[in-house]
Amino acid sequence: MKRILITAIVLFSMLAANAQTDTTKVEQYCQVIAAPGLLSNRVSITIDFGEERSFWRDNRLKTEAGKIKRFNTIVDALNYMGREGWIFMNAFPVRMGETDRYHFAFKKLFPRTEMQQ
């Protein structure tokens, strides 16, 4: 009887120790930048997640199939961000020479356990 009781206590304590997971959330931010394309009427969309940029590495957003994600318009890019769970915060233009670039700031909550150190 003692053996069964001790086994039950040990198993229960192991389950209780496993149940304590970190459920805190961390806000992360990103920026969608829309700039006029060179020598065309199209708009170039860049999404900055704050990752390190490198000339040697392609940081462009890709689909699940591995193809580069292309957007038809600024609204298409903003709708994509909404579908991915990002929350719009602010928009502002930045004048660069004769053209304006439009910046759209977003935020999203992520579980702390998903964040890279």
SVG drawing of the C-alpha trace seen along z (x, -y; Angstrom):
<svg xmlns="http://www.w3.org/2000/svg" viewBox="-7 -67 34 69">
<polyline fill="none" stroke="black" stroke-width="0.4" points="0.0,0.0 2.8,-2.4 4.5,-1.6 1.3,-2.5 0.9,-5.7 4.5,-6.8 4.3,-6.0 1.1,-8.1 2.7,-11.0 5.7,-11.0 3.6,-10.8 1.4,-13.6 4.4,-15.8 5.9,-15.2 2.6,-16.2 2.4,-19.4 6.0,-20.3 5.2,-19.9 2.1,-22.1 4.1,-25.3 4.8,-26.7 5.6,-30.3 2.4,-31.8 3.6,-35.5 3.3,-37.3 5.8,-39.7 4.9,-42.5 6.9,-42.5 6.8,-45.2 7.3,-45.4 7.1,-48.0 5.6,-47.9 7.3,-50.3 5.7,-51.3 7.9,-53.1 7.4,-54.0 9.1,-51.6 11.9,-52.7 10.7,-53.8 7.2,-52.3 3.8,-52.9 4.2,-49.9 4.9,-50.1 7.7,-48.3 6.6,-46.8 9.2,-45.9 8.4,-44.4 10.9,-45.0 10.7,-42.6 13.9,-44.0 16.1,-41.1 19.7,-41.7 20.1,-42.6 22.9,-41.1 24.0,-41.6 24.7,-37.8 21.4,-36.6 17.9,-37.0 15.6,-38.3 12.6,-38.8 9.2,-37.4 8.5,-34.0 5.3,-31.9 5.1,-28.4 6.1,-27.1 9.4,-29.0 8.5,-31.6 9.0,-35.3 5.7,-36.9 4.5,-39.6 1.8,-42.2 -0.4,-43.8 -1.0,-47.0 -0.4,-48.6 -3.8,-47.5 -2.9,-43.9 0.1,-44.1 -1.9,-45.6 -4.6,-43.0 -1.9,-40.3 -0.5,-41.7 -4.0,-41.7 -4.6,-38.0 -1.3,-37.1 -2.5,-38.6 -0.6,-41.9 -2.4,-44.9 -2.1,-48.3 -0.6,-51.1 0.4,-54.1 1.1,-55.3 3.4,-58.1 5.0,-59.4 8.8,-60.0 9.9,-62.4 13.0,-61.2 14.0,-63.6 11.0,-64.1 9.1,-61.0 7.3,-59.9 7.7,-56.5 4.8,-55.4 5.6,-53.6 2.9,-51.5 3.7,-50.3 2.3,-47.0 2.5,-45.0 1.7,-41.5 1.8,-39.5 3.9,-36.3 4.4,-33.8 7.7,-34.3 8.7,-30.7 8.5,-31.4 11.0,-34.3 14.6,-33.9 17.2,-35.1"/>
</svg>
